């Protein structure tokens, strides 16, 4: 968030279970109003709406799916593919 590490998004079960955990030292604004910092752990039974809103659509999505050979329903892989080039304050990077 604004160039500072804010937390970690994990896919616990492919296309079914996700968790976002704010870093203990993160004191910036929440990445989304639906994910307040006061609750450090956010669990989801489907791909989180905030991150879904960051994904490409239309022709951009079609090009991404073809170029990277990503399944249309694999939102997590789509986010990892475009995460460094997002518009706005949030970027998403894979932890190596």
N, C-alpha and C positions, 0 to 999 in steps of 0.2 A: 504494500500500500504506500504510494508516494515514494517508492524506492526502498522502503524498509520492510524486512521480513515481518509478516503479521501472523502467519500460522501455516498449518499443513492441512491440505485436503487429501483424504485417502478414499480409495474405492475398496471397500471391505469385501463385497460380493459383487461380481461383475454385473453391471446394469441394475443392481437391486439395493445396495446398501453403501452409504457414504458417511464420512465423518469429517468435520472441520474442527480443528483445535487451534485456538489462539495461542501463540507463543507466550510463555510466562512473562517475559520482559516487554511485551508489546503494550504500549500505552497510547497509541494513536487512535484515530477515529475507527469505528467499526467498518468492516468492508461492505456491510449492508445493514440497513436499519432493521432488517428481519433477522440479523445475526448479531445481537448486542454483545459487547465485550464482557459485561457482567456475567454472562453465561459463557464460560471458556470453551465448552464442548458443545457442538451442535451436530446432532445425528439425523440422518435422512433415510427414508425408505425408497426414495427415487432420487434421480439426479437433482441437486439443489437448484431451485428456481433462479437464484442470483447468478450462478455460474452458467446455467442454461441461457440466460439472457446475454451472455458474452459471446456465445457461439455464432459463427457465420450462418447466413441463410441464403436461399436462392442459388444463383450461379456461383457465388463464392463457396458455398457449402459443397455443391456438386464438384467443383474443381478440387477442393480439398480431399473429398472422399476418393476421387479417381487418382489424384497424384500420390496420396499417402497410403492408398489401399486400406482405408478405414471403413469399418462397417457403419452404416447409417445410424444404428442404435447404440453405438459405442461413444457416448457423449464425453466420457472421461478422456478417451484417446483424442477426440476432436479438440478438447480443451488443451491437452498437452501439446498438440500440434500448433495451435495458434496463440498460446498463452503469453508468449513474449512480445506479441504484436497487438495487444488489445488496446482499444481506445479508452481513455480514462485513467483513473488513479491506480487501478489494480493490474498487476501482471501475475502470471502463473508460470512457474518454472519447475521442471522436474528435479527432484533431489537426487544427486548422484551418489 
